[in-house]
Every structure is written in structure tokens, then in C-alpha cells.
Amino acid sequence: MTTVWLVDRQFDSKGLVRLTYATEDGRRMHTKELAEQRLVTGDGVTAGREVQETALGESPADEIERFASEASEMAAEHDLDDVV
């Protein structure tokens, strides 16, 4: 298992939310999509997650630095299961 941290949250016009989690070095990422309504009625979005290595993809080259910065900040300020 690999720890990843929330680095981006995007909402679309169809009511979906795309959550992007990244490793602290910003090089690997994991995305998850869910219905916007689930944010309200569910357990919320956590600061981090544990994911299988096979669930990780390469981060876009132009996002690695930002992802690393965001992931490191989340790791420093939150526990994995903190709702953010």
C-alpha cells in the first residue's frame, strides 16, 4: 500500500467530483470520481488514503511540483483520515 494525499478537487457540470491524490514527491497520482451529492451525505473527503501500487499512475510532468507541494502540506497538517 502507498500513502497518497489530496492535491486537487474538481467539480464538473454533471454533478461529479474528481479527487486527485498524489504521493509526497508528486510523481505518482490516484484519481477518484464520485457524485457531488455523496460529499454531503457520505463520510466526506479525507486528507489522505492508502492505495494499492497498481492504482497509481504517473503524474503529468507539468503538475509534479504542484502535487508535491500540496501533498507535503496536507501530510504536515492532517492525519490520513481527517475530513477536509
N, C-alpha and C positions, 0 to 999 in steps of 0.2 A: 504494500500500500504506500501511496505517496500523498503527502500533505500539500494541498493547494489552497490558495486564499482568494477571496472575491476581489476582482480588479475592475470589473465593468458590469453594468446593468443597463440593458437597452429595452425599451418598450416599443412595440410596433402597433400599427393601426388595427390589427386583428385581435388585439387583446392578449398577445403573447409577450412574455418577458424572457429575454435571453440573458442568462447569467454566465459570465466568464470568470473562471477561477484559474490562477496561474501559480507555478512554483515560485519560490522566493527569488530565484535567479532570472525569472521572467521567460525562460526559454521553452517551457512546456506549458500547455494550457488544457483546460477541460471546459466544455460548454454544456449548459443545461437549459432547456426551454420548458416553461410552464405557463399555465394560464394566469393572467394577471389577477383574476379573482382568487386564485389559490394563495396569493400573497396575503390576502385579507383573512381568508377562512382557514388557512393551513398553519403550520408551525413557524412560518416566516423564513427568511433567508439567513443562513448562517455565515459568519465571517470566513469560515474555512470548511474544508471537507477532506476526508480520506478517500482516495480513489485508486482503483487498480491502475497499474502502469500501462496496461493496454488501453485504458480510457483516455490517455493523454495524447495530445497532438502537438506538433511544433507550432510555436507562436509565430505570427507574421514578423519578419525581420524589423519592420518599422515600429512594432509595438513592444519589443523585448525590453527596452529601457523603461518605458512607462509601466509595463506589467511588473517588472522587478521592483520598481519604486513603490507601486501600490500594494503589492503582495507583502513586501517587507514592512510597510507601515501598518497594514492590517495585522500581521503577525505580532508586531511590537505592542499594539494597542488592544488586541482582543484575544480571547480564548477561541479555540476552534468552533465551539458550539454557541458562541454569542450570536444573538439575533441582531442583524444590522439592517 
